[in-house]
Amino acid sequence: MRRNDFVDWLESQLSQSGIAVSRWIVDPELEDLQFQGPDGKSVRLRIVRGSPNTGEVPADRPAVTRPAGTPIERS
């Protein structure tokens, strides 16, 4: 999953959980998420990405995603 897709997904998950989440501008071309914690303090997330050990995935190769609504299974 690409970083921007993950940020969108995480924002959706937090919102669906009743957490008021918003975006903050890290720099002109980068946004991240922030929300208020239960103690009233603002929490700013810095979501980073990493390239696979084999290098960057080519732009013409689509990101692998799971169908919407498919839960993450825990063992």
N, C-alpha and C positions, 0 to 999 in steps of 0.2 A: 504494500500500500504506500502510495506516495505521501509525503509529509502533509501537503495541503488537504488531501483527502482524509488523512487521519485527524487533522485539526477539526474539519467539518464533522466527522463522525463523533469525535469526543465531545464537541460542543452539543451535538444532538443528544448524546447519552446523558450528559450532565443536565441539560434542559428537561429531558424526560424524567429525570430523577427529582425534579423540583428545585434544582439549583439555578439561581439567576446568574447566568454566565454572559460575559461580554468579551469583546476583542480589544486588545491594546496594541498600539503600533510600536514595534521594536525599532524599526527603521523604515524608511519610505517604501520599501518593497517587502516588508515582513510583518505579519501580524501574529499574535499569540492570544491565548485565552486568560481571562481573569475572573474571579468570583469572590464573593464574601464568605468567609468561613463562619462557623456557628458562633464564634466569639466576636464577630464583627470586623475582624481584620481582613484586609484585602489580600488575596492570594493570586500571584501572577505566575503563570506557567511559562516555561521556556521549553518548547518542544523542538528537539533537534532530530536530525536524520543521519543515517550512516549508510555508506555504500557497502554492498556485499563484498566479500573477500576477493571476488573476481573482478571488481571494478564497477563502474556506474552502469546501470541498466540502460540499454539504448532507448532513445526517445520513441522509436517506432515500435517498441515492444510494450504492449499494454500492461498496466499494473494488474496483479492478480487480486481479485476481490471475492468476497463471499456474498451470496444473495442477501438482500435486505431482510432483516428479521431472523436470520440464522444466529442462534446463541453460540457463545463461546463455551465449549465443553471443558469442564475441569475434571481432572482425575484424582 
